[in-house]
Amino acid sequence: MTDKLFQFLNVPRQPPRTVPVAVRVLGYGEISGDFAVPQAATQAERCIDCGNPYCEHACPVHNYIPNWLKLVQEGRIMEAATLMHETNPLPEICGRICPQDRLCEGACTLEQTAFGAVTIGSIERWVTDEALRQGWRPDLSAVRETGKRVAIVGAGPAGLSCADRLRHAGIAADVYDRQSEIGGLLTFGIPPFKLEKDVVRTRRKVLEEMGVRFLLGREVGRDVEFGQLLEDYDAVFVGTGAYTYVDGQLPGHELIGVHDALPFLIANTERLLLGEPAAIDLAGKHVVVLGGGDTGMDCNRTAIRLGAASVTCVYRRDEPSMPGSRREVSYSREEGVHFLFQRQPLAIVGDGAGRVRAVRVVDTELVDAGDGRPRPRNVAGTESEIAADVVIQSFGFLPSPPDWLKAHGVRLDRSGRVVTGADGALPLQTSHPQIFAGGDNCRGADLVVRAVYDGREAAGSIARMLSEVVQPDIERVA
C-alpha cells in the first residue's frame, strides 16, 4: 500500500486540535478543528495496511478505509471522497458523530499497541469537507432513469441514505418529513457542538442536485394519507426513528424542573436555529442528568453551555460499562461535568412546593449476568441524596410506530419495532411487500451509522423488487 509501512513509529497519533474548554463552553460551535493537508496525509500514512483490515470489518457500513487512506496519502482527495461515498452516503456526518473509539478506530491494529489508532474519523470528516468545498459531487452521468418512484417517510439518516442510493439506481425519490428542515435528530436532536447544522444543509443541497425532492412540513397521517402514498408510488420506505423515551417511572417525575432528554435537546436546538433565548433557564442551577449514553452526554454538555452552576451525571454501572462514546464522556468531563458511577436513582425529591430539590440514589454493586455485561444490584443501607434544581432523564428511546403503519398490516414485534426481512421477504422489506423500513424504528435507538446502513440496503432491496438492480455508477478505486 505504501513505502512507509512503519510511519507510525515516527509519527504519533494526532487528531485535529480542539477548541480550548474555556472558549468552547461559551458557545455551540463544533469543538474539533480541521487538519491541514500535510497533516491529514501524514496521519493517513500511519496505516500499516493490515492484510485483514479489522477497521473495515468493524465499520457498520464496511467502508474501504485502508483504500481511501492510501488516496489521502497520495493527495487524491476527490477520489477518496468518491470511494467514501461508495459505501456511506453521509460520510461527513458519520465522521463527526460516529463513536469511532468503539468501531473502526477501536478495531485498528495500532490501537492494540502503545502507538494508538489511525485517526480514521477525523480524516473521513476532513476529506468530505474539503472535497465538497472544492466542488465534489456524485457522478450520475451513467445513471439511466427507470421511471419508478419511491416515497420516503422521514428525512433522518436512514431516509437520506435511502434517497441517495435510489437516485444512483435511477429511481425518483420524494422525501416527506413533518419538520421544516431535513435531518431528523441530526438537525434537531444532536447539539451543534457535535454537528453544525450547515453540514446537514450542505448535504441537502447535494441530494437536491441529485434529483431528490424534499416535501417538508408535511406529516404523513395528517397532511398526507399513507394509503395515497401506496397508490402514487411504486414503493415506500419508512424511516420514522425512535422518539418514545423510556420512562424510568421514578417517583417525583412530575415535579417542576424534571425534563426528558429528547424534548430538552430539541427545544434548545430549535431556539438556536431561530436565534431565540433559551427556553429552559439553567443559569446558576444544579443539574443532575440520569443516564450514561451519548444522549446523556449531549444533555451534560448542553446544560454546561446554558450556564448551570454544576452538572452531575448519574449512572448505575461503572465507567467501562457506559454505552456511549468514551470521547463524549471525556469531553463532558473536560467541560466540568461530575460523574457518579454505580448509583441507581430511586426517586426525585420535591421541596414541598412542587419543585425538584434532590435525587435519591442507592449504591450498586455489579454482578455477573452471564452475558458479558455486569448487572447492577442495589446495596442495602447506602441510600443518599444529590441536591438538584433540575433533573434530566435520559434512559433511552423506543420506536413509536405510527397508527397508519399498523393499519396497513405491517408486522411489529412486542417492543413496537418494525419487523423486516421475515418469511422470505427481501432485506428491510416489511410484511407489506410495497413497504420497506429501516433505522431506529426497526432497531430501537441505535447509532446513526447503522441507520445509514439500513437506508442503503433498503434502497438495494427496493431496486431489486422493482427489477432494477443497483449498479454503482463508480468503480472502486484501487
C-alpha positions as CSV (number, residue, x, y, z in Angstrom):
1,M,0.0,0.0,0.0
2,T,2.8,2.4,0.8
3,D,6.5,2.5,1.2
4,K,6.0,4.0,4.7
5,L,4.6,1.0,6.4
6,F,6.3,1.9,9.7
7,Q,5.4,5.6,9.7
8,F,3.6,5.1,12.9
9,L,7.0,4.6,14.6
10,N,7.9,8.2,13.8
11,V,4.5,10.0,13.7
12,P,2.4,9.9,16.8
13,R,-1.4,9.8,16.6
14,Q,-2.5,13.4,16.4
15,P,-6.2,14.3,16.0
16,P,-7.0,17.8,15.0
17,R,-6.8,20.3,17.8
18,T,-10.0,21.0,19.8
19,V,-11.2,24.5,20.8
20,P,-9.9,25.2,24.4
21,V,-12.5,24.4,27.0
22,A,-12.8,27.9,28.4
23,V,-13.8,29.1,24.9
24,R,-16.0,26.2,23.7
25,V,-18.3,26.2,26.6
26,L,-19.3,29.7,25.8
27,G,-21.0,28.7,22.5
28,Y,-22.3,25.9,20.4
29,G,-19.8,25.7,17.5
30,E,-18.1,22.4,16.7
31,I,-15.1,21.9,19.0
32,S,-12.8,20.0,16.6
33,G,-10.6,21.9,14.2
34,D,-9.6,20.7,10.7
35,F,-6.5,19.0,9.5
36,A,-4.1,20.9,7.2
37,V,-3.5,19.0,4.0
38,P,0.0,17.8,5.0
39,Q,-1.2,16.7,8.5
40,A,-4.1,14.6,7.0
41,A,-1.7,12.9,4.7
42,T,0.8,12.2,7.4
43,Q,-1.8,10.8,9.7
44,A,-3.1,8.6,6.9
45,E,0.5,7.3,6.4
46,R,0.3,5.7,9.9
47,C,-1.9,3.0,8.5
48,I,0.0,-0.3,8.3
49,D,-2.2,-1.8,5.6
50,C,-3.3,-4.9,7.5
51,G,-3.9,-7.9,5.4
52,N,-7.2,-8.3,7.2
53,P,-8.5,-4.8,7.7
54,Y,-10.2,-5.0,11.1
55,C,-11.3,-1.4,10.9
56,E,-13.3,-2.1,7.7
57,H,-15.0,-5.1,9.4
58,A,-15.9,-3.1,12.5
59,C,-17.4,-0.3,10.5
60,P,-21.2,-0.9,10.2
61,V,-21.2,0.3,6.6
62,H,-17.9,-1.5,5.9
63,N,-16.0,1.5,4.5
64,Y,-13.0,0.8,2.4
65,I,-10.8,2.5,5.0
66,P,-7.3,1.4,4.0
67,N,-8.0,2.1,0.4
68,W,-9.1,5.7,0.9
69,L,-6.3,6.3,3.4
70,K,-3.9,5.5,0.6
71,L,-5.7,8.0,-1.7
72,V,-5.3,10.7,1.0
73,Q,-1.6,9.9,1.3
74,E,-1.3,10.5,-2.4
75,G,-3.3,13.8,-2.3
76,R,-6.1,12.3,-4.3
77,I,-8.9,13.9,-2.3
78,M,-11.7,13.8,-4.9
79,E,-11.1,10.1,-5.5
80,A,-11.0,9.5,-1.7
81,A,-14.4,11.3,-1.3
82,T,-15.8,9.2,-4.2
83,L,-14.7,6.0,-2.5
84,M,-16.1,7.0,0.8
85,H,-19.5,7.7,-0.7
86,E,-19.5,4.3,-2.4
87,T,-20.3,2.7,1.0
88,N,-21.6,5.6,3.0
89,P,-23.9,8.3,1.7
90,L,-23.3,10.5,4.7
91,P,-19.5,10.4,5.4
92,E,-19.1,13.9,6.6
93,I,-21.8,13.3,9.3
94,C,-20.5,9.9,10.4
95,G,-17.0,11.3,10.5
96,R,-18.3,13.7,13.2
97,I,-20.7,11.7,15.3
98,C,-19.7,8.0,15.0
99,P,-18.2,6.5,18.1
100,Q,-15.0,5.6,16.2
101,D,-13.4,4.6,19.5
102,R,-15.9,1.7,19.7
103,L,-15.9,0.9,15.9
104,C,-13.2,1.4,13.3
105,E,-10.5,3.0,15.5
106,G,-11.2,0.6,18.3
107,A,-10.5,-2.3,16.0
108,C,-7.4,-0.7,14.4
109,T,-4.4,-2.9,14.8
110,L,-2.4,0.0,16.1
111,E,-5.0,0.7,18.8
112,Q,-3.9,-2.7,20.4
113,T,-0.4,-1.2,20.8
114,A,1.0,1.8,22.6
115,F,1.0,3.8,19.3
116,G,-2.7,4.5,19.1
117,A,-5.2,4.0,16.3
118,V,-5.1,5.8,13.0
119,T,-7.3,9.0,13.2
120,I,-9.9,7.4,10.8
121,G,-12.9,9.5,11.8
122,S,-11.1,12.9,11.6
123,I,-9.6,12.0,8.2
124,E,-13.0,11.0,6.9
125,R,-14.5,14.3,8.1
126,W,-11.7,16.3,6.6
127,V,-11.8,14.6,3.2
128,T,-15.5,15.0,2.7
129,D,-15.5,18.6,3.9
130,E,-12.6,19.5,1.7
131,A,-13.9,17.7,-1.4
132,L,-17.3,19.4,-1.0
133,R,-15.6,22.8,-0.7
134,Q,-13.7,22.0,-3.9
135,G,-17.0,21.2,-5.7
136,W,-17.1,17.4,-5.4
137,R,-20.5,16.0,-6.4
138,P,-21.7,12.4,-7.1
139,D,-21.3,11.4,-10.8
140,L,-24.7,10.3,-12.0
141,S,-23.8,10.7,-15.7
142,A,-24.1,6.9,-16.3
143,V,-27.4,6.5,-14.4
144,R,-30.4,5.6,-16.5
145,E,-33.8,6.7,-15.2
146,T,-36.2,3.8,-14.7
147,G,-39.4,5.8,-14.4
148,K,-40.0,4.3,-11.0
149,R,-40.9,6.4,-8.0
150,V,-40.4,5.8,-4.2
151,A,-41.8,7.8,-1.3
152,I,-39.6,8.1,1.8
153,V,-41.2,8.9,5.1
154,G,-38.7,10.6,7.4
155,A,-35.7,12.8,6.4
156,G,-33.4,11.3,9.1
157,P,-30.2,9.4,8.3
158,A,-32.0,6.2,7.1
159,G,-34.2,8.2,4.8
160,L,-31.4,10.3,3.4
161,S,-29.2,7.3,2.8
162,C,-32.1,5.5,1.0
163,A,-32.8,8.5,-1.2
164,D,-29.1,8.8,-2.2
165,R,-28.9,5.1,-3.3
166,L,-32.3,5.2,-5.1
167,R,-31.0,8.1,-7.3
168,H,-27.9,6.1,-8.1
169,A,-30.3,3.4,-9.3
170,G,-32.3,5.8,-11.5
171,I,-35.3,5.8,-9.2
172,A,-37.1,9.0,-8.3
173,A,-37.1,9.7,-4.5
174,D,-39.6,12.0,-2.7
175,V,-38.9,12.6,1.0
176,Y,-41.7,13.6,3.3
177,D,-41.0,15.0,6.8
178,R,-43.1,16.8,9.3
179,Q,-40.2,19.2,10.2
180,S,-39.1,22.3,8.3
181,E,-35.6,21.0,7.8
182,I,-34.1,17.7,6.8
183,G,-32.0,15.5,9.2
184,G,-34.4,14.4,11.9
185,L,-32.3,14.1,15.0
186,L,-29.2,15.0,13.1
187,T,-30.7,18.5,13.0
188,F,-33.0,18.7,16.0
189,G,-31.5,16.3,18.5
190,I,-27.8,16.3,18.2
191,P,-26.3,19.6,19.5
192,P,-24.4,21.9,17.2
193,F,-21.1,21.4,19.1
194,K,-21.1,17.9,17.7
195,L,-22.7,18.5,14.3
196,E,-23.1,22.1,13.0
197,K,-26.3,22.4,11.1
198,D,-24.7,23.9,8.0
199,V,-23.2,20.4,7.4
200,V,-26.7,18.9,7.1
201,R,-27.8,21.8,4.9
202,T,-24.9,21.2,2.5
203,R,-25.9,17.5,2.3
204,R,-29.5,18.6,1.4
205,K,-28.1,20.7,-1.4
206,V,-26.1,17.8,-2.7
207,L,-29.2,15.5,-2.6
208,E,-31.4,18.1,-4.3
209,E,-28.8,18.4,-7.1
210,M,-29.0,14.7,-7.5
211,G,-32.8,15.0,-8.0
212,V,-34.1,14.1,-4.6
213,R,-37.3,16.1,-3.8
214,F,-38.0,17.1,-0.2
215,L,-41.6,17.7,0.8
216,L,-41.1,19.3,4.3
217,G,-43.6,20.4,6.8
218,R,-45.9,17.5,5.7
219,E,-46.8,14.9,8.3
220,V,-47.9,11.6,6.9
221,G,-51.1,10.6,8.5
222,R,-52.1,14.3,9.0
223,D,-51.3,16.2,5.9
224,V,-50.8,13.3,3.6
225,E,-52.6,9.9,3.7
226,F,-50.3,7.0,3.8
227,G,-52.7,5.0,1.7
228,Q,-52.3,7.7,-1.0
229,L,-48.5,7.2,-1.0
230,L,-49.0,3.5,-1.7
231,E,-51.2,4.4,-4.6
232,D,-49.0,7.1,-6.0
233,Y,-45.6,5.4,-5.6
234,D,-44.1,2.1,-6.6
235,A,-42.7,1.5,-3.1
236,V,-42.5,3.4,0.3
237,F,-39.5,3.5,2.7
238,V,-40.4,4.3,6.3
239,G,-37.6,5.7,8.5
240,T,-39.5,7.3,11.4
241,G,-36.9,6.8,14.1
242,A,-37.4,6.2,17.8
243,Y,-38.8,9.1,19.7
244,T,-40.6,7.5,22.6
245,Y,-38.5,8.0,25.7
246,V,-38.1,5.1,28.2
247,D,-40.0,6.1,31.3
248,G,-37.9,5.3,34.4
249,Q,-41.2,5.6,36.4
250,L,-39.3,7.4,39.2
251,P,-41.5,8.8,42.0
252,G,-41.4,12.6,41.6
253,H,-41.0,12.7,37.8
254,E,-44.0,15.2,37.6
255,L,-42.1,17.8,39.7
256,I,-41.3,21.2,38.2
257,G,-37.7,21.1,37.0
258,V,-37.8,17.5,35.6
259,H,-37.2,17.2,31.9
260,D,-36.9,14.3,29.5
261,A,-33.7,14.3,27.4
262,L,-35.0,14.5,23.9
263,P,-37.5,17.3,24.3
264,F,-34.8,19.2,26.3
265,L,-32.3,18.9,23.4
266,I,-34.8,19.6,20.7
267,A,-36.1,22.7,22.4
268,N,-32.6,24.0,22.7
269,T,-31.7,23.3,19.1
270,E,-34.9,24.8,17.8
271,R,-34.3,28.0,19.6
272,L,-30.7,28.2,18.4
273,L,-32.0,27.7,14.8
274,L,-34.4,30.6,15.3
275,G,-32.0,32.8,17.2
276,E,-34.2,32.9,20.3
277,P,-33.3,33.0,24.0
278,A,-33.0,29.7,25.9
279,A,-36.4,28.1,26.6
280,I,-35.1,26.4,29.8
281,D,-33.1,28.7,32.1
282,L,-30.3,26.8,33.8
283,A,-28.2,29.7,34.9
284,G,-26.8,29.1,38.3
285,K,-28.7,25.9,38.8
286,H,-27.5,22.5,39.9
287,V,-28.4,19.9,37.2
288,V,-28.5,16.2,37.6
289,V,-28.5,14.1,34.4
290,L,-29.7,10.5,34.8
291,G,-28.2,8.1,32.2
292,G,-24.9,7.2,30.7
293,G,-25.4,7.1,26.9
294,D,-24.5,9.6,24.2
295,T,-27.8,11.4,24.7
296,G,-27.0,11.8,28.3
297,M,-23.6,13.3,27.3
298,D,-25.3,15.7,25.0
299,C,-27.5,16.8,27.9
300,N,-24.5,17.2,30.1
301,R,-22.7,19.5,27.7
302,T,-25.8,21.4,26.7
303,A,-26.5,22.2,30.4
304,I,-22.9,23.5,30.8
305,R,-23.5,25.9,27.9
306,L,-26.8,27.0,29.4
307,G,-24.9,28.3,32.4
308,A,-25.6,25.5,35.0
309,A,-23.7,26.0,38.3
310,S,-22.9,22.3,38.3
311,V,-23.8,19.2,36.3
312,T,-23.7,15.7,37.8
313,C,-24.2,12.7,35.6
314,V,-25.5,9.6,37.5
315,Y,-25.0,6.1,36.0
316,R,-25.9,2.8,37.6
317,R,-23.0,0.8,36.3
318,D,-19.2,1.6,36.2
319,E,-17.5,3.8,33.6
320,P,-16.2,0.9,31.4
321,S,-19.8,-0.3,31.1
322,M,-21.1,3.0,29.8
323,P,-22.9,2.6,26.4
324,G,-21.8,5.9,25.0
325,S,-18.6,7.0,23.3
326,R,-15.6,7.4,25.5
327,R,-14.7,10.5,23.6
328,E,-18.0,12.1,24.6
329,V,-17.5,11.1,28.3
330,S,-14.1,12.7,28.1
331,Y,-15.4,15.9,26.6
332,S,-18.1,16.1,29.3
333,R,-15.5,15.7,32.0
334,E,-13.2,18.3,30.4
335,E,-16.1,20.8,30.4
336,G,-16.8,20.3,34.1
337,V,-19.3,17.5,34.4
338,H,-19.0,15.4,37.6
339,F,-19.8,11.7,37.2
340,L,-21.2,9.5,39.9
341,F,-21.0,5.8,38.9
342,Q,-22.7,2.8,40.4
343,R,-25.7,4.9,41.7
344,Q,-29.2,3.7,41.0
345,P,-31.8,6.5,41.0
346,L,-34.7,5.7,43.3
347,A,-36.8,8.9,43.4
348,I,-36.9,12.6,42.5
349,V,-37.5,14.5,45.7
350,G,-39.5,17.7,45.9
351,D,-39.2,20.8,48.1
352,G,-42.8,20.8,49.3
353,A,-43.8,23.5,46.7
354,G,-43.8,21.2,43.7
355,R,-40.2,21.8,42.6
356,V,-37.2,19.5,42.5
357,R,-34.9,19.5,45.5
358,A,-32.8,16.3,45.1
359,V,-32.4,12.9,43.6
360,R,-32.4,9.9,45.9
361,V,-30.0,7.2,44.9
362,V,-28.6,4.0,46.2
363,D,-25.1,2.5,45.6
364,T,-24.9,-0.6,43.4
365,E,-22.6,-3.5,43.0
366,L,-22.0,-5.2,39.7
367,V,-23.0,-8.8,39.4
368,D,-22.0,-11.2,36.5
369,A,-25.2,-11.7,34.5
370,G,-23.6,-14.3,32.2
371,D,-24.0,-12.2,29.0
372,G,-20.7,-10.3,29.2
373,R,-22.2,-7.1,30.7
374,P,-22.4,-6.8,34.6
375,R,-25.8,-6.2,36.1
376,P,-26.2,-3.6,38.8
377,R,-27.7,-4.7,42.2
378,N,-28.7,-2.3,44.9
379,V,-26.6,-2.3,48.1
380,A,-28.9,-2.1,51.1
381,G,-28.3,0.8,53.5
382,T,-26.4,3.0,51.1
383,E,-29.1,5.5,50.1
384,S,-28.2,9.2,49.8
385,E,-29.4,12.4,48.1
386,I,-27.9,14.5,45.4
387,A,-29.0,18.1,45.5
388,A,-30.7,19.2,42.3
389,D,-32.7,22.2,40.9
390,V,-33.1,20.4,37.6
391,V,-33.2,16.7,36.6
392,I,-32.9,15.5,33.1
393,Q,-33.9,11.9,32.5
394,S,-32.0,10.1,29.7
395,F,-32.9,6.4,29.9
396,G,-33.1,5.7,26.2
397,F,-35.8,5.7,23.4
398,L,-38.2,3.2,21.8
399,P,-39.8,3.2,18.4
400,S,-43.2,4.8,18.2
401,P,-44.7,3.2,15.1
402,P,-47.5,5.4,13.6
403,D,-51.0,4.0,13.5
404,W,-51.1,4.2,9.7
405,L,-48.3,1.7,9.5
406,K,-50.1,-0.9,11.6
407,A,-53.3,-0.2,9.8
408,H,-51.7,-1.4,6.6
409,G,-50.7,-4.7,8.0
410,V,-47.1,-4.1,8.8
411,R,-45.9,-6.5,11.4
412,L,-44.3,-5.2,14.7
413,D,-42.6,-7.1,17.5
414,R,-43.6,-6.8,21.1
415,S,-41.5,-3.8,21.7
416,G,-43.0,-1.9,18.8
417,R,-40.1,-2.3,16.4
418,V,-41.0,-2.9,12.7
419,V,-40.2,-6.4,11.6
420,T,-38.3,-6.7,8.3
421,G,-36.8,-9.5,6.2
422,A,-39.0,-12.2,7.7
423,D,-40.7,-15.1,5.9
424,G,-38.7,-14.8,2.7
425,A,-39.0,-11.1,2.4
426,L,-36.2,-9.0,0.9
427,P,-33.8,-7.3,3.4
428,L,-35.6,-4.4,5.0
429,Q,-38.9,-5.4,3.4
430,T,-41.8,-5.5,5.8
431,S,-44.8,-7.9,5.9
432,H,-46.4,-5.5,3.3
433,P,-44.4,-6.1,0.1
434,Q,-44.6,-2.5,-1.0
435,I,-43.3,-1.1,2.3
436,F,-39.7,-1.1,3.4
437,A,-38.3,0.2,6.7
438,G,-35.0,0.8,8.5
439,G,-33.1,2.7,11.2
440,D,-34.3,3.1,14.7
441,N,-37.9,2.2,14.0
442,C,-36.6,-1.3,13.3
443,R,-33.6,-1.5,15.7
444,G,-34.6,0.7,18.6
445,A,-32.4,3.6,19.5
446,D,-29.1,2.9,17.8
447,L,-26.2,4.5,16.0
448,V,-26.6,6.9,13.1
449,V,-24.2,4.9,11.0
450,R,-26.5,1.8,11.4
451,A,-29.4,3.8,10.2
452,V,-27.3,4.9,7.2
453,Y,-26.6,1.2,6.5
454,D,-30.3,0.3,6.7
455,G,-31.2,3.1,4.2
456,R,-28.6,2.0,1.8
457,E,-29.6,-1.7,2.0
458,A,-33.3,-0.9,1.7
459,A,-32.7,1.0,-1.5
460,G,-31.0,-2.0,-2.9
461,S,-33.9,-4.2,-2.0
462,I,-36.4,-1.7,-3.4
463,A,-34.4,-1.6,-6.7
464,R,-34.4,-5.4,-6.8
465,M,-38.1,-5.6,-6.2
466,L,-38.7,-3.1,-9.0
467,S,-36.5,-5.2,-11.2
468,E,-33.7,-2.6,-11.3
469,V,-30.5,-4.0,-9.8
470,V,-28.4,-1.2,-8.2
471,Q,-25.4,-0.8,-10.3
472,P,-22.8,1.6,-8.8
473,D,-22.1,4.4,-11.2
474,I,-18.5,4.5,-10.0
475,E,-15.8,1.8,-9.9
476,R,-14.0,1.1,-6.7
477,V,-10.7,3.0,-6.7
478,A,-7.8,0.6,-6.1
